[in-house]
Amino acid sequence: MRMILTEKPSAARSIASALGADKKRKGYIEGENILISWCAGHLLELAAPDAYGKQYAKWRYEDLPVIPDKWLHIPVEAKSEQLKIIKELMNRSDVDCIVNACDAGREGELIFALVYEYAKCGKPAKRLWISSLENTAIKVGFDNLKDGCDYDNLCAAASCRERADWLVGLNCTRAFSVLYGATLNTGRVQSPTLAMLVRREADISAFVKEPFYTPVISCNGFTASSDRQKDRQAAETVRAACDGSTAAVNSVERQQKTVFPPLLFDLTMLQREANRLFGFTAQQTLDYAQTLYEKTLLSYPRSDSKYLTSDMGGTAGMLLDFLRGQAEYVGVFDFTPDIDRLIDDSNVVNALVDKVLVFPGNHIEIHWKFANFTAGL
């Protein structure tokens, strides 16, 4: 019996449908030799400071920084019942393999790892790594399950992110709040982002308009202009030299260029375009994209990739053929779609981590791997 764990109920339903599991139980779905359950996001979270010492229950400057020697996770109270169900399923005597089917990203790795550790499960773990919840992608993924340990570094990256959020957010928030006598929320991401906004606003406020001058020649339908000049007298000199004179075209060069259409959206470009067209915030766009992904209408959104995996090529071709046949597009698109240009399995990654190095003094160095590029942070 295999126990499959997904990140969300909708993903569990999609996998159950693809694998023919249809017996609904409390907190899971059962099929022939498979049990499918879900996490509903993070089921465990980092413990509050007072879990590391009663003195940390109060906000005092002399207690800072709070740096745990050993990190503790506790169940999210509202999701404790589902966590209990998953623990029981993982430890069932007839279950001999656990499949991590959480989202294909670092958070999915961490969500699974924390539950697996909490359940004290020592059974073999496999990884379902897919970027689409289509039936074909799911079946191909299960035919090519990976070893769970192949993604340990990705899990370590998520753990570093989680701990960094806790360390910076908690310690800095307490420090600034105690020093200034007011609750001043500080975060690893929100504080530098706010600083960028403040700096940009200051630049806008300090902006001073400066006039410039550009001599222009009009020549039967097209114009030629000089560079911008701050000195009006210099621009007038150029104008006077040209006024009443004859200009000659010495050469004309024509080039035929092929311009490829843009690749698919990555998350950042999708958020920018949605903001430009509809005024959506970045979070709104991510939420909508996630919902579409869970309805199998979109590939995995939390990725920097602009490509599709090979198992999605057929679906992309059928979608384009369908659109070309619609009345509003008939005669508009006279081309053969180049689907192969959008297919690249090696590029469908979400910031894979090459290695994580931990040094004395709580210094952590993460080496991220983007294709052949490695950088130390």
N, C-alpha and C positions, 0 to 999 in steps of 0.2 A: 504494500500500500504506500502511495506517495502522498505527502501532505504538501499542498501548494499554498503559499502565502502571498497575497497581493497587497498593494498599498491602499487601495480604495475598493469599496463594494462594487462599483461599476466595472472595474477591471476584473474582479472575480466573476461577475456575471458573463462578461465577454469570453473569458477563458473557459468557463463552464459550458457555454454554448458551443464553443469550438471543439471541446473534448467530449461533448455528449453527456455531461453531468447534469442531472435534472432533479435530483432529490434534495429539496430544500430543508435544511435543519436550522436550529437556532444558532446563528452565528457562523454557519458554514454551509456549503453545498457538497453533496456526495454523489459520486459516480462510480463506475467500475474501476476499482483499485485506486481511486483518487479521492482526496478530501481537499476542498478549496475553501480557504478562509481569507479574511481581510483585516487590515490594520486601522483603516479610517485615519490615516496620517500617523503622526507620532503617538505611540501608546505610552512611552516613557519619556521623562524629561529630567534635566539636571536638577538635583535637589537644591533647596534654598540654603543660604549661608548658615542658618542656625542648625542645619543637619551636621555641620562640621564643628560646631561648638556653640554652646548656649550664649556665649558673649557676643556672637554675631547677630543675635536677634535685634540688637539696638544699633543704630547708625552712629558710630563713633570714629572720629578721624584717626585715633591712635590704634585702632584695630586694622587699619588698611595697610597694604592691600590684602584681601582675602584670596589666598592661593591654595586650593586643596592639594594635599599630598596624594590622595586617592579619590577619584571622581565617583560620585554616587548618583544613580538614576532612580527615580521613583515613578510609580504608575500615575498616569494622568487620571484623576479621580473620575471624571465623566466617562472614561473609556475602560475602566477597570474590569467590567464584566466581559467585554470582548477579549481583553488580555487573558483573562482566566480561561476562556474557551480555547484560545489559541494554544496556551500552555498545555492544556489537557490533550488537545489533538496532537501536538508535537510529541508528547510522551506516551501516546497510545501504543500498546504492545504490538499491534499489527502494522504500525507505520515504521518503515525501515529507511525512508529517504525524505528529506525536506527540500523543497524547491523554492528558492527565492524568486518570486515573480513580481517584486515591487518595481516601481518605475526605474527605467534604465538611466540612473544618475547617482550622484554621490549621496543624496538624501535617501534615496531608495535603499542604498546599501546600509546606511546607518539605521534606518527604521527596522530593517530585518535583523541586523546584527544585535541590536539592543534586545529585541524580543527573543531571539535565539539564545542569547546569554541569560536573560531573565528566566527562561524556561529550563535552564540548565540542561539543554539538549546537546547531546554529543553525537547525534546521528549524522551520517554524511549529508552535506548540503550541496545542492546544485544551483546553478544560476540560469534563469531564463532571461536572455538579453535581447529584447525586441524594441523597436521604435514605433510600432503600429499595433493596434488591437484588432486588426482584421483577422478573420479566421485563418487565411493562408499564412500570414505572418506568425500567428500563434502556433500553428501546427509545425511550420518549419523550425521555429524556435525550440519546440519541445523535441524535435528530432536532432537538435544540435545543442543540447544543454552543456553549459560550461561548468568547470569546477568552481565552487564558491570561493576558494582561496585565490582565484585569478584576479579578484576585484578587491582584495584586502587593502591595497593602497588607496583605492577610491573611498573605501569606508573610513580609512585613517584621515583622509582629507576632510570628510564631512565631520568627523569627530573634532578635528582641529578647528573647523569653522564654528562648531557648537561651543567649544570651550573658549575660543577667542571672544565670541559674542558675550558669554557669561562674564569672563574676566574684565573686559573693557567696559561693558554696560554696567555691571554691578559696582565695580570699584570706582569708576569715574563718576557715576551718578551719585554715589554716596559721598565721594570726596567733594564735589562741587556743591552738592546740596547742603552739606554740613558747613562748608566754608562761607556760603552766601546766604544761609538761613532760609532757603526756599528749595522746593523740589525741582531740580534741573536735570531732566532726563538726558543721558548721554549714551551714545551707541557706537559700535565699531563702524557701522555703515552710515547711520543717520548724521553723525557729527561731521565727518568730512564732507558729506553731501551738502549739509547746511552751510558749511564754510565756503564751498564752491559757489553756492547761491548768493551768499552775502558778499563775497568778493566780486562776483559778476554785477550785482546790484550797485556796489560801490563804484565800479568802473563806469557803469552807465551814468550814475549821478555826476561823476567827475568829468564826463566827456565834454569837450569843448569843440564846437564846430569851427572848421577852418575852410575858407574859400579856396577854390582851385580853378585853373583856367586851362582850356583845351582848344587849341586851334584846329579847325575842321575844314577839309576841302570837299566840296560836293561835285561829283563827276557822273552826271547822267545816270542816276539810279543807285550809285553806291558812294560811300563816303570813306575818306581816309583821315585819320586823326593822329595827333601827336600824343606823347605821354602827358599825364597831368602835370601842371606846373603851378607852384605856389606863387611865383612872382608874376604879377600881371604884366609888368613892363616887358619881361622876357617873352611872354606869350604874344604880346602886341608886336614885338620885333619879328617873330616868326610869321605872324599874320601879314604884316606889312611886306615882308619879303616875298610872300606867296601871292598877294593880292595883285591881280592883273597879269600874272605870269602864266606860262603854259606848263602843264604837267604831262609827262609822257609815261605810258605804261611800257616798261622794258620787257616784261615776260609774263606769260599766263601759264599756270600749271594746273592741270586737272587730275584728280585722283579718284579712283573708285575704291571704296572701303566697305568691308563687311563688318557689320556691328552685331554682335550676338545679343539676344535679349537677356535681361538680367536673370540671375539664378533665383531660386526660391527664396522666400523670406527666411531669415533667422529670427530669433525672438526680438532682438534689439531693433532691427529694421521694421518688423511688424508693429512693434510698439510705437515707433516714430511715425509710421504711416497712419496708424489708427488715431494717433493724437492729431496729426495734421488734418485728416479728413473728418473725423468724428469728435475730436476733443477728448478722447478716452485717456485716462491716466495709464501709466505703465502697469499698475496693478489690475485695473479693469481689463486691459487687453490680455494679461496673463490668465486671469480668471476665466474669461470667455474662451481663450484658446484651450485651457485645461478642460473645460466642459465639453468642447467639441472633440477633443482627444478621447475623452471617456465615452463619447457617443460614436467612436470610430470614424469620425468625419475629418480628423486632422492627425498628422503624424505627431510624434512626441514633441511638445512645444518647448520644454525647458532645455534647449540645446542651442549651441552656437553654429550648428551645421546648416548649410544651405542645400544639402543633398538628400536623396532618398536611398534606402537600402534596396538591394536587387529584388527582394520579394515584393516590393511595392510598385515595381515598374509596370506590371500588367494592369494594375488598378489605375495608375496615372494615365496610361494609354487609353483605357476605356473611358475615363472621365473626359479627356480631351475630345475623343470621338463623339461622346454624347453632347458636349457643348457645341461642337461644330455643326451638329444636326439640328440645333435649336433655331427657330425662325429668326430670332434677332441677330444670329451670327451667320446665317447662310450667305455666302458670297463675300463675307468680311475676311475670313481666314482661308487663304488659298496657299496652304503649305503643309508639309509633312512634319509633324512634331518630332523633334530629336530627343526622345526620352532618355537615350543612353547618356546624353550630356548631364542629366540630372542624377544619374546613378553612381554612387561611390560609397561602398560599404565602409571603407577605411576612414571616411570623413564624418560619418554619423557617430560622433562621440560627444561626450559632455565633460570637457576638461578632465581627461584621464590623468591620474597622478602617476608619475614615474617612481617616486620614492619619497618617504617622509623621514627626516632625521631629527631626533630629539637629543638636545645637548643639556648639560648641567645648567641649573639656573632657570629652568622653564623656558629655554630658548628652543623654538621649533622651526625647522627649515623644511619647506615643502617644495619639491621639484615637480612642476606640472609638465605634462607631455602633450603638446599639440602637434600631431603628425611627427615630424622629425625635429621639432623645436623644443628645447628644454630650458627652463629658466628657474633660478633659485630665488625664493622670496624670503 
